[in-house]
Amino acid sequence: MMGKMAFLVLALSVFVSAIGVVYSVHESRKLFVQLQSLQAQRDEMDVEWGRLQLEQSTWATDARIEDLASRKLDMIIPPPNTIVMVKP
């Protein structure tokens, strides 16, 4: 009788242990899929960041700013003979 009881306890322990292994493998795979998804999202954001940096550098070029100043603000470069240098 005691041998049967020990066998049942051991069998139940093995079964519970197997369920635990299956659960932890499932969680591990689920987390790995989530990690891959987040890495793909990070890569997309890196590409977007590079595109935005390029766009920002384009918007801030001297030629573009000079063009906007002359077209929208009617600014001009003064003739050299009208420039006065102020010494500190």
Helices and strands as residue ranges (DSSP letters): H 2-59, H 62-72, G 80-82
